[in-house]
């Protein structure tokens, strides 16, 4: 591994590479080969994701002065040296998934920085000097231990996306409402009790995610013409134990689309509440899209909005949209457009004389839309 690392760095120096990829190298220390002699003055992008680095060298800016992008995601870095502020050309810095407890104030000297990612660390506060990053467009500080955000963040006049999910935030500084270019604000899974009344007044702010804040009882009136709702709920992803439904016909098992939660029958007279709710929302959403004068009475999370906009299909009899329930039915091939396709296959099992259909027409991209049983 050491010889491969040495060879990769030597080749990069000889050929004056602008990009160097050192991901997944099991590095415990910053490679000294990068810092020897004059360093790598020509290097612009350094990728060192998923190693075991615990610190960065103080001479980093001196030996790699032209770095534009530095990716250190998934290491064990606990401290950022003050000399980091000397990387004056740096535009993107990713320190997500490390062991940071403090960010040095010198980070505010990175005046060219546009993207800063500090997610999944152990940060309890952020330096006010972040407000000096006037070119900053993206700031991700989710999954930390933050109780407040720096008030001077409102000085980041280029900030477009601020993500602070899964922290301990109780409030949002009112000054952030002054950010002129802020387009997306995500503060899911915090301890918010209220939001500034001016939040959403800016025409640029279009997406606000504050779901999973148990003590948040209301929203500012300006947000009612924005997209608000779910950004993944702010909780850790969990593997679902829900099994995909299958339809068994004789010796055959046909998997159904993942959206299907219930297999219905013609004798069912009461639909599941979830299905009824989806139909009502779908009807209201369609009415909204057709009549621009009609203001929607509800604002849905993006995930649910996608569901109610695109039903699985429609009933063959009443044309009702269907979302979570299907009604399988077997009928002879002679009644379908597939009649005669297998006339020569006389020896096939009796199942070959039938095709599977639903009262709902499954999504066009799904092979079950015109499923022929072999």
PyMOL commands that set and color helices and strands:
alter all, ss='L'
color gray80, all
select helices_A, chain A and resi 2-14+32-34+60-63+82-86+105-109+128-132+151-155+174-178+221-225+273-290+302-309+333-335+350-353+367-370
alter helices_A, ss='H'
color red, helices_A
select strands_A, chain A and resi 19-21+45-47+69-71+92-94+115-117+138-140+161-163+184-186+207-209+227-228+246-249+252-255+262-263+313-314+321-322+325-326+328-332+354-358
alter strands_A, ss='S'
color yellow, strands_A
deselect
rebuild
show_as cartoon
